[in-house]
Amino acid sequence: MTVAKSPVPQEVSDELARVVQRWRQLPLDHAQSCMPSVRLLVESLAGEPVPDLGPGVVMDQLTVMVFDTCAAGRCEELTERLADLRRSL
């Protein structure tokens, strides 16, 4: 059995995990106030509008968009963008 290698570089994966961990620690009202900045990153990675499914789902959306972005070979500066997002939370 062969395990497929993720297209997400380790440094991007590590920073994404930090963002998700930080998000899970936020009180709901603070998470809701941070939604615009998270959605901005999600939509910029998607290149189009993404449905707003709320703070309980937005980290899943971010994770999918990071994977898709890296699979498309567009990971440059993603670690820094995720770190900036984490610091803004």
N, C-alpha and C positions, 0 to 999 in steps of 0.2 A: 504494500500500500504506500503510495507516494503522497506526501503532504505538500500542497501548493504553497509557494512562498508568497507572502504578502507584498504588494507593490509599495507599501508604505514604509519609508526608511525608518530605522529605529529611533532616530532623534525626533522625527515627526510623531511617531507612535507614542513616545514617552511624553512629549508635550501635550498631546491630545489627552492622554490619561490624566495628566495634571489638571487640565481644564475641566474634564468630566468630574474628577474628584472634588475640585473646588466648587463646581456647580451644585453638587449633591450636598454640600455643607451650607449653602445659602438658605436663609429664611425665604419663604415663598414671596413675600412682598419685595424683597431685594432682588430675587430672581426675576420677577415680573418687570421690575424697573430696568434690569439689564438685558431684557429680551431684544430691544432694538439693535444693540451692538452685536449680539450673537447672530441674529437674523441677517444683519448686514453681511457678516462673514459667510454665512451659509449661502445666501443668495449670490454673493460675488463668486463663490466657488462654483455654484450651479450655473451661473451665467443667465439666470432667469428667475422670475418670482417662484418662491417655494411656499406651499400652504403653511399658514401659522397654526400649528397644532398645540401650542402652549408650551410652558416651561417643562412639563413632564416628558416631552418628546423631542425637544429641540437638540438635546445632546446626541440623540440617535440620528437626527437629520445631519448634524455636524459630522458625526463619525462616518456616515455614508458618503457625504460630500468629500471628506478628506480622502477616503479610499478611492473614490472615483477620480478625483483630481490627480492623485498619485498614479493611478492606473493609466491615466492619459499622459503621464510624463510631465506634469506641470507642478511639481512639488517645490520648486524654488521659492524661497522666502516663506514657506508655509510654517516652518518651525517658529520663525519670528512673529508671524501673524497670530499664531496660536498663543505664544507667550504674551503678546500685547493684550490679547483678549483676556487671558487669565489674570493679568495684572489689573485690568479694568474691572474685574469682578470684585 
